[in-house]
Amino acid sequence: MRFLQRFVSIIRAAYCLTWLFAPIGVGTLILSLFARVAQTQEFVSHVNFRQQLQTPIDVTWVNAPTRASLERLSSAHRVAVFIDRRLDPDRTINLRMNGTSFEDGIRQLARGRGWGVSVMSPLIYVGPMETTGKLATLLEFNRRRIRRLPNDVRRRWQRLSPTQWPRLAEPRQLVEECVAESGVSIQGLNYIPHDLWPQKKLPQLSLIQKLTILLAGFDLTVSVERDGTARVLRIPTKVALTRRFALSDAQRERMSELDGILIDVPYQQEGKQLIVKGRVEDHDAVSAWLKGPKRRRTSNVPGSKRYTLNVQNQPLDAVLASLTQQLALEVEWVEVSADQKKQRISFQVRDATLRQLLQTTVEQGGLAFQLQGKKLLVSSR
């Protein structure tokens, strides 16, 4: 009986408090409480990261600010998203996604704004295309160097730890704290300009991942030296790594297909091996191509074929020339100036239809297109 009376008293007290605080916005207090709970959720680790990227999302954004919207989506799905400092955090989003995978949703949002995406497990980096197209390759280049270091030095670079900073944190100080914590010496900190960043929390990352992310927004990166020290430097104009792939007899017969996948990416066949000198995204595209024969062939229906392509800072006319050659199309320019043809474009498409591929390519140059049979008409808007 006493227990029941005590319970009723608690309910009454809660009701009175709700009535009392209603004029000053108790809803705000409740939302704040839920926000704190959300912030305590841990991001998915590297082990579950790829799987989490495929989870469907259902979201509608109407005049929603970019940074706040992506932060909420990131928290809800426990996938870390880092936004480059050069992107406008207050730019509004008007987008509806229903059943789209998390990764495709982020790419769709970025593509519509001319931004790029770099998947750096367990984190997604959203930034200018000329930067995101290089980050995974820069990271892998340093990882290869790290694997050749003595065990004790290598462990300093590979040890995982979470990172977070308060509002108005200075990036140069963040870099200093990261390397000091790992016992690594670094040169070139003077290249990092003064800046103030918003509050942020990152998942468990290695030192090389942290430095790559923290420096990218300044068009900077880090080079791991032979003695295990680090040096800050400008991101190179072009980045590439060489990788070898084993080829089956059936794959060697399909080598011509690579011309439509590796645009302006050098590759050659040596016996039963394929040697590709390109970015990590190019290597991933080759890996996906190699898995092709294991999949069930689809019927030869127009528009059923899907395309994956990464283009970084290439002339529009050169990209279209390569595409139309591989697609057996003829391109016709209608009232398009020489400067418009030569403008450099960057974009990424994944599992796109032919129309989506052509639309993305042409729109990067601010142009329009029509597909009439085997003729591709490209014109000014």
N, C-alpha and C positions, 0 to 999 in steps of 0.2 A: 504494500500500500504506500509506504513512504517513497519507494522507488518511483511509483506512478506519479505521485504528487510532485516529486523533484523533476521528472521528465516534463510534466505539464508546465512547470515554472520556467524551465529552460526555453520551451517553445514560445511562451508568452514574452519572455525577455527578448528573444530573437525578433519577434514581431514588432515589439516596441522600438527596438534599435533600428529596424528597417524603416518604420514610420518616421523616427526621429531624424535619420540621416538622409531621407528621401529628398528634402529640399537642396542638399548640397551635392547630390549626385551619387547615390549609393551604387548605381550601375557602373560608374567609373571605378569605384573601389573593387567591385566584383571582377570587372574586366582586367584590372591591374593584377588581381590575385591570379587569374588564369594566365596572364602573360608571364608572371613569374614562374608558374608551374611549367609552362611551355619552354621557358628558357633553360630549365634544369634538365630537359630531355637530352640525351646524348645522341650525337650524330652516328650514323651507321659506320661501321669499320670497313676497311679495305675488303675484308672477306665477303661482306654482304652488299657491297656498294653497287656492283653491276646489276645485281638482282633488283635492288631498290630503284635503280634508274628506270626500270621497266614497269613500275607500279603505275596504274592509271590515276590521272588527276581530273577533278571536276571543278572548274573555277571560272568565274565571270568577273572581269575587271572593267569597270566603267570610270573613266577619268581617275584611275588609281595611280599614285606615285610609284615610280619604278622600284626604288630601294625598299620602301616599306612593304610593298606587295611581294617582292621576291624573298624578303626576310621571313614573312609569314608563311609563304609556301615552303621555304627551306625548313623552317621549324616544324611545320605540320608533317612533312614527309621525312624528316631527320636526314636530309641530304644537304651538306654544306655548300653554299653558293657564295663566291667572292666576286664583288663588283668592282671593276677597275675604276680608279679615282677619276679618270678622264670622262666617264659617262655621267650624264646629268641625272642625279638621283631623284629629282623632282619631275622629270619628264613623265607625262601621264600615259597610262596603258588603257586601251580599249580592246579587249580580247575575250573571247569565249572558247574554252576548251572542255570537251566532255569525253572522257575515256582515253584521252591522249596520254601516252607514257610520259613520265616526268622528264626524261631526257629530251624527247621530241618536243615537248611543250616549251622547254627552255630554249631549244634551238629555233622553234617557230617564233617565239617572242623576239629573240635576238635578230633573226634574219629579217624580220619586218622593220627593224630599225637600223639595219646596216651594221650590226654588231656581230662579233664572232664568239664562239664557245670553244673552250678547251677542257676536255675531261681529264682531270689529273687525280685519279683515285687516291683518297676518298673525297674529292672536292671538284666542283665545277667552277671554272673561271669564266666570267663574262666580261668582254672588253673589246677594244678595236680589233678588227680582223687581222690587221698587219701584225698585231702582237699575239693574239690567241693562236694564230696559225704556226707560231714558232715555239710556244712554251713547252709542249710535250717533247719536242725534239731536243731543246736545250736541257730539259730535265734528264732525258735518257742519255745524252752525251756525258753529263756529269756523273750519272749513275755508273756508266761504264768505267770512268776514271776511278770512282770510289771503290769499285770492286777490285781494283788492282792495288789498293793501299794496304799497308800492314794491318793486321787484325785490330789492334787497339785503336788506331786512327780511324779505320773503317767503321768501327762501332760508334764512334762519336757522330759520324755523319748519318748513320742509319737508325740510331736510337729514336723511337717514337715518343712524342710527348705532346699534350694539348697546348694551345696558345690562346690567350685572350688579352684584350687591352681595354682600358677605359676610354671614355670620350675625350677628345682632344689629345690623343696619343700622337707622338712624333715618330714617323717611320724610321728615321735614322737611329733613334734610341731603341726601337723595337729590334732592329737588325743587330745592334750592339748587344742587347740582352740575350738574343737567341744564340749568337756565337759564343758569348761568355759562358752561358749555361752549358754549352757542349764542349768547352775547352778548345775551341778552334780560333786560330789567328786569322784576321781578315784585313785586307788593304783596300783603299779606294773609297772609304766611307764619305769622303768629301764630295763625291759625285752625287750623293743623295741630297736633294734640295730640302729646304724646310717645308713642312706641310703638317696639317692637323687632321686627324682621322676620326670618324665616328666610332663608337663602341663596337667591338666585334669579338666573336668567339669562333675558334677554328677547331676541327677534330684533331685526332692524334696524327701528327705529321712528322716526317724526318726533317733534319736540319736543311737538307738541300731543297726539299719541298717548300719549307717556310721562306727561305731566302728567294727562291724563284718567284713566289707569289708576292712577297713584300716589295720586290724591286721592279716587277714588270710594269707597273703603272707609271714609272719614270723612264720607260724604254731602256731599262738597265737589267742586267742579269749578273750571275756570279760564275766564276770559273774556278773549279777545284784544281789546284796545282799538284804536281807530282809528289810534293812533300806533305800533302794533306792540308795546306793552308788554302785560303780563299782570296779571290781578287774580284772586286766590283768592276764591271766594264759595260760598255754599250752593247745592246743587242745587235748582232751582225745583220747586215742587209739580207743575206741568204743563209739558211741553215740546212744541213743535210747529213744523214748518216747512211752508211752502207750496210746492207743486210743481205744475207744469202738465204734462199728458200729451196728446199728439195722439190723436184718436179717428177711427177709420174709420166708415163708414156702418153696418157690421154691429155694431160695438162700441156705437154710440149706441143701437141697438135693444135691446142687452142691459144697459142702464144699471141696470135694477132689480136685477140680480144683485149689485150693489155693496152693497146694504143688508145682505146677509148676510156681507159681507167687512169693511166699514168700520163697525163698531159704535161708536156715539158719536164718530165721526170726521166732521167737517163736510166736505162736498164739493159741488161744483156744476158744471154744464155751461155753458160759454159757447161757442156755436157748435160748432166742431169740436175744442174743447179741454175737458179735464176738469181741474178745479182741486181739489186735495186739500190740506187743512191737517191734518197729522198727524205721527206719528213716522216715522223712516226705515223701520221695519218695516211701517208702513201703506203707505208708498210702494212698498216691495218687493212687498207683496201685490197692489197695483194692477198693477204691472209684470207679475207672474205671470198675473193675470187677463187682461191685454191680449194675452198670448201664447196664450190659450186657443183661439181659432179655428184656429190653425195646427196643433193637435194632432188626432189622429184621435179621433172621437167614440166613446165606449164605449157598450156596450149598456145599456139602461135596467133594470139589475138592482138590486133593493133592496140598499143597503149598498155599492154600487160607487163612489158619489161620494165624493170626498175633500175635507177641509176644512182650511184654514189660518186660524188666528185668534190674535190677540194682545189680551189684556185686561189693563189695568193699573188697579188700585185702583177697581173699579166695584162697585156693589151687586149681590149675587147675583140678586135678583129682577128687576132691570133687565136684566141679561145674559140670563137665561132668557126674559124676556118678548120681547126682541129676537130671540133664537134661535128660539123656538117660532113666532113670527110668520113668520119667513122660511122655516121648515121646515114650515109648515102643521100645527103640532102644538098641542094644548091642554094646558096645564100644570095639574096639580092638586096642591095642597100637603096633605100628610097629617101632622097633628100636628107642624107646624113653626111655631115662634114667630116673632113679628114681628122680633125681634132677629136671629134666624138668617137670615131673609129679607134683612134690610138689611145684613148683614155684607159688607164689601168684599173682593173677591177679585182675584187676579192670576194669570195663567197664559199659557202659549204652547203651541199645538199646530200641527203641521205635517204635512200630508198624512194627516190622521186620518180614520178612518171615522166614521160618524154616532154609533155607540155609544161610540167612544173620545172623541169631542168632548163628548158629554153626560156621560160618566163623569168626565172631567177637570173639567168645569164644576161638577158637583154635589159632587164629592169635595173641592174647594177650600173648600166650606162645611161639610165634615164630615157631609154628608148622603148618602143613598142614593137610587137611582131605579129605576123599572121602566118599560119602554116597552110599552104595550098598544095596538097599532094606532096610532091617531093621538093617543093620550093619553099624556102624560108624567107619571108619578106620582113626586113628590119627597117623601121622608119622612126622619124622624130615624133614625139607626142603632139 
